[in-house]
């Protein structure tokens, strides 16, 4: 919100009239029939019409590489959030080390899975993909448990009330 507030005009009591050249106005209006306002992607964003089912139907129809790429992208984003907490405060050094190992391990498991899917030998591919999936889930389960266990020793500043008027201008 602060980004949008930054250049906001402060005096909204006066209006600003904008006049278009009649020739430009006609050209602008004549473009409307050519513009496609309801693309399938825009239709997916509308709520209440079951359009998310359409998105998942398209995903089901796509090839395995596309599905895997979407899954890997989502997994990298989620694990990137965990890696960003690399040097945060933890209750103990051991917990910080375990956090670093498991967050790195989860990303490594994703990379191993990606390379494992490109192996032509089916039995080797199955073993590598299974092991990387197990490694990923072990790391993810630890990370989720560690989040809640770390709440036992939070910084004292967490309990202080924030005065938003001092932090954000315009509030």
N, C-alpha and C positions, 0 to 999 in steps of 0.2 A: 504494500500500500504506500509505503514511503516513496518508492520509485515513481508511482503515478501522481503523488501529491506534490512532488518536487517542483514541477513547472506549471502547476495549476494557477490560472489567473485568479487573483484575489478579489478583484472588483467585478462581481457578476451582475451588478445593477445596470450596467450600460451594455448595449448590444453592438455588434459589429456587422454591418451589412456587407454582403459579398455579392457583387454583380458579375455575371458571366456574359461574355460576348455572345450575342444571339447565334452566331455561326457555330461557336464552340458548344453552345448549349444544345443545338440540334444534333451535332455530331455525337455528343455525349449520350443523348437520349436514344439515338439510332443504334447505339451499341448494345442496348439492353436485350433485344431478341437474340443477339449472337452469344451473349454470356450464358453459361450454363450454371445456374445457381444451385441446383440440387444434384451434386455428384454423389455416387454411392458412399464415398467417404464421409460426406456431410450428413447423409442419411443415417449413417452408423452412429453419429453423435447425438441424434435426437432420442430422447427418453420416451418410454411409454409405447413404443411401436414394436418392441421385440427385435430391434435392429442389432443388438449385440449377438443375438442368435445367428444373424446373417454373417457377422464378422467371424464367429467361430465355425460356421459352415464353410466359409471361404478358407479358413485355416485348415480345416479337415481335408479339403480338396487339394490343398497344396502339397508339394512333394516333401519328402522327409528332410531334405537339406534346409528348406525354408522353415519348417517347424523347428528343427534343431537350432537354426540361426536365431529365431525369436526366443527360444528357451535360453540359449547362451547369452543373448543380450540382456535379458531380464536377470539372469543369475549374476552376470558381471556387475550390473547396477546395484543389486542388493548387496553383493559382497564388497563392492567399492565403498559402500556406506560403512561397513564394518572395518575395512582397512583404514578409512579416514579417522577412526578412533585409535589409531596405532599408539600414540603417545598421550592419550587421555589419562586421567588419574584412575587408578584401580585400587581396590582394597589391599592388594599385596603384589609384590613383584612377580610371584609365581603366576597369579591370575593374569597379569599383563602379558607375561610370556606365553601362557596358554592361549590368550586372545590373539596374539600375533601369529602363533603357529596355526591355529584353526582358521583364522581369516585368510591367511596365505594358503593353507591347505585346501580350503574350499575353492579358491580361484585356480589353484593348480589342478584340482580334480576336474574343473570345467575344461581346462586346456587339454588334459589327458583324454577326457571324453571326446573332445572335438577331433583329436588325432586318432583316437581309437575307432571312430566311425569311418575313417578313411582307409582302414586296413582291409585288404581284400580277403584274407583268410578268415573264414567265418568263426572258427573256434577261438582264435586269438582275439578277434574283435569282440566276441562275447565276453571273454575273460577280462579284457582291459576295460570295456564299458561297465561291466558289473563291479569291478574293483573301484573304478573311479566314482561310480554312483554311490557305493557304500562309503567311500572316503568323504564324499561331499555331504552325505546325510549325517555322518558322525560329526563332522565339523559344524554343520548347521545346528544340530541338536545341542552341541556344547555351547555354541554362541547364544542360542535362545535361553538356555538355562543360566548362563553367565550373566545375561542382562538382568534377570530377576535376582540372582544371588548377590550381585553387586549393589543392589539397593540397600543392603544392610549397613553400608558404610558410605553414605553420600556426603559431599561437602556441606558445611554449615550454611553456605550462601544459598543453598536450595530452599531453605526455610524462610528466607527473608523476602518480604513483599517488595515487588518492583514498583517504583514510581514512574509510570510510563511518561508522565509529563517531562521528566528530566531526561529520559532516554530518547524519545522520538519527538522531534519538533512538529508542531501542528496537531498534536493530540490534546 
